[in-house]
Amino acid sequence: MLGRGKDVQLPTLVEASEHKEGDQVFVSVDDEGVWINQDKYTQRKDFEEALTTEISVAEGKAAASGYEGPILFLKGDANTDYGRVRVAMEWIQQANVQNIALVVDVGNGL
């Protein structure tokens, strides 16, 4: 199936285990809002300030461990409208995050 369409250079999958504890930032999106770790944000400004802080901490931990991080894991609830996830991605873009991994669950249908 991936042979269809224009041939493009796909990003390489990096195992999460290659990342050190602390250089990972988790952003989740559901119908209630956008979450950084366990903290909920409904306002863009508050989210961007918190994400900038989280990324700065993760950058320091990545540098200390010799990894070119950090990495942000984006998780969108399956029952949430994709538009909410898109908005969260726009908010994340403002923080100049370089490494983003979209988290999916491996189902039996593939």
C-alpha positions, -999 to +999 in steps of 0.1 A: +000+000+000+028+024+007+041+020-028+013+042-041+017+079-046+048+100-050+080+085-037+092+106-007+119+102+019+101+091+050+115+099+085+132+071+103+115+055+132+134+060+164+127+036+193+115+054+224+139+033+244+168+052+227+156+084+245+167+091+280+142+096+308+134+133+309+141+142+273+106+132+263+076+156+264+041+141+261+013+162+247-022+146+245-053+159+229-089+150+239-123+167+240-114+185+273-083+202+259-046+198+253-025+182+279+012+184+287+020+154+308-010+155+333-017+193+331-047+205+310-046+236+289-074+253+270-057+286+262-030+288+236-008+313+255-008+292+287+000+260+266+028+277+247+044+290+279+042+256+296+055+238+265+084+262+262+094+254+298+090+217+293+111+217+261+138+238+278+140+213+306+140+183+282+167+200+261+190+203+291+184+166+300+190+155+264+223+175+262+234+161+296+229+126+283+245+132+249+213+128+229+202+153+202+167+157+217+142+164+230+114+145+214+077+154+217+052+126+216+017+137+204-012+115+214-047+122+200-077+105+215-094+083+189-128+098+197-115+134+193-121+154+162-089+157+141-094+195+140-085+196+177-053+177+170-045+200+141-049+230+164-026+214+190+000+209+162-002+246+154+004+254+190+033+231+192+048+246+160+052+279+179+076+263+203+100+253+175+100+216+184+121+197+160+113+161+168+077+151+170+064+115+171+027+108+165+017+080+189-006+053+176-019+021+190-012-010+169-045-026+161-054-060+147-068-045+115-034-038+098 
